[in-house]
Each structure stands twice: as C-alpha cells, then as structure tokens.
C-alpha cells in the first residue's frame, strides 16, 4: 500500500510539473487607445538579457533549489530536474504590439504566441502540449499568465527608471510548497 501511495504521489507530481509549464485563464480586459499606445511605447521591441548566460542560468537554478527545498527528499530529486527543464533561460524576448490590441511574444527561437489583450487563448508549447495564455496590463506592467489545470506561471514585465526591463517570473502548482520565483533584467536592442 505504501508503494502504491508513493507511486501515486510521484505520478501526481510529474503531472503537476508538466502542467505548471502551461498557462491559464484570466478575466477579459479592454485597453483604451491611449493606454495601448503608452504600453506599446514602453514595451515594444526586442529585449536582450543584461547578464551573461551562465549568471542568468544560475539565477534560475537557485530559484528551483529554493522552490524544491521544502519538499521531501524523494520528491526533490524528481522535481528539481523537471522544474529546470520546464524553466528555460530566455536570452531574448520580443514583444510586439499589433493592430486589434494583439500582443506578440517570442522567447528566443523556441516559442512565439499572439493573443488579444485580456483574452484567454489556447496555445501549444514547442513540444505540442496545450496551455492557456492571457496577456494583460497591470498598472504600468505587462503580465502574461500561462495556465494549466495543475499550475500557473506569471511573467510580469516592468520598465525600470534606467530604461531596462525587469521580468519577474513566478510558477505555482498544487503540489509545490512554495512558488518558484526569479527576476531577470533585459535591455532593448
């Protein structure tokens, strides 16, 4: 019985972490022309990571270690590589504000998505797995919500006073005792 429960818990964890890489639903939102134009001016462009690749990867790896630290030893060994695999370092992020209140986003050469502001759209990851994507404004920030049944990831973009863009990423899942959270900074190319 104990082995069956362990197997069930392990299977549930694996499904959760796969789901955590997928985004979810959010309430619809309309952007007026003035706010759309202001946000476009702030965020539209190609953004490059401001630190060397190894340092950016170290930031993500440290966040993964903190997130799995509260798990039991057996789960940590399974969760750590899954979270690392599902949390790639984006050296380049392209954000484009298009006609019809649609926002295009590209993460390196791996994936690209387009969705209308505030509307939830079903999309697929580069491996073909389904997820839901919502992009919306939160004050002066741009927020992307990637959601699946077992978890959610939020990417929040903030323009800093020096013109750089800060991306705060938070992933939370049902079986994660604490969220995976990291911050990276980008400069417009």
N, C-alpha and C positions, 0 to 999 in steps of 0.2 A: 504494500500500500504506500509506503514511504517513497519508494522508487517511482511509482505512478504519479504521486503528487509532485515530485521533483521534475519529472518529465513534463507534466502539465504546466508547471511554473516556468520551466525553461522554454517550452513552446510558446507560452503566452508572452514571455519576454521578447522572444525573437519576433513575433508578430508585432508587438508594440514598437520595437525599434524600427522595423521596416515601415510601420505606419507613421512614426514620428518624422520621417523624411518627407511625408506628404502633407500639403496644406489643407485648410478648412474654410467654412462659411463665415460670412460677416454681413452685417446689415448694409443695405444699399446706401449710396451716398451720391449726391449731386455736387459737382464743383461749378461755381459760377465762373463766368469768363475771366473776371479779374483774378480770382484765386488760382484758376488754371494757369493763366499767363505768369503769375508770380512764381508758382511752383515749377513751371517749366523753366523759367529763367534760373531758378536756384539749382535744379537737379539734372536738367537735360544735358547729356554728354557721355563721354567715355571716361571712366574713373579708374586709376591705377593704384594699387596697393603702395603705401608710403614706406613700408619696411621691407627688408629682404625676405624672400620666400621662406627661408628657414625660421626666421623670427615669427612670421605670421603663422606658420605651422605649429611652432612651439606654443603660441597663444591658444590655438585650438586644442592641442594635445593637453595642455594644462587644464583647460575648461572641461574636457572629457574626464580627466582624472578626478577633478572636483565633483563632477556630476555622479560618477560611479562610486565615489568614496564612501557613501552612506549605505551602499548595497552590501549584502553578504559576500563572502569571499568567492563562492562558486558563481554567483551572478555577475560579479565584477569581471571575471575572466571572460565571460561571454559578451557582456555589454560593452566593454571597452573597445574591442576591435569593431564591433557593429557600429557604435557611435562614430568612431574615427572614419570608417568607410562611408558613412552617410553624412559626414560633415566636411566636405572638401573645402580647401582654401581657394577663394576666388581672388586671383591676382588682378582681374579686370572685370568691372561691372559696367555695362552700358545701359543707360536709362534714356528712353526717347518718349516724348510727349507728342502724341499724334492726333490728327483730326478726330472728332467724335468722342473726345475725352478718353481715348485709349492710351494706355501706358505699355510700352515695350520694354522688356528687361532681358539682358543677355548676361549669363555668368560664364566668363572665359569663352571657350568654344564648346562647352558641354551642353548647355541648355539655353533655350530662349522661349519667352512667353509674351503674349499680348493679352491684356484684358481691359475692359472699360472700368473707369474709376468707380469704386464701390460695388461693382457687380462681381458675384462669385462665378467663376468659370472652372469647369472640369478640364484638366490638362493631364499630360503624362510626363513622367520623368524620362530621362535619357535611356533608362532601361525598360521603359514601357509601362511602369506601374502607375495606376491612377492616383490623382490627388486633386484637391480643390484649391484655387488661388483667388485671393481677393487683394486688390491694391487700393489704398485709401489714404486720405490726408488726415493727420492727427495734429492739429495746430499747424506749426511750421514744418512738421516732419512728414516724410513719406513712409508709410507702413505697408509691408507685404505680409500676408498671412497665408501660410502653406499648411493645410489641414487634412488629416485623415481620421478615421474612427478612433485610433489609439493614441494620437498625439498631434501636437501643433507646433509649428515653428513660426516665429515672428522675426522679420528683418525690419528694423527701424533705421531710417536714414535721416541724419541731422547735419545741416551745414554749420560748420564751426566759424567763429569770427574771422579766422585767417583764410577762409575760402575752402578749406579741406572738407571732405565729407566723412562723417563717422557712421559706421554701420554697427548697430548693436543687434546681435543675434541671440535669440532665446528659444530653446527647444524644451517642451514639457510633454511628458507622457504619463499615462495612468500608473505605470509601474516604476517611474523614476522618483525616488525620494526627494530629489531636488533638481531644479532645471539645469540644463547645460546653458551657460551664458558666456559670451565673449564679445569683445569690442575690437574692431579693426578700423584703420583710418585710410582714406583714399584721397588722391589729388586728381583734379580734372586734367585730362591730357590735352 
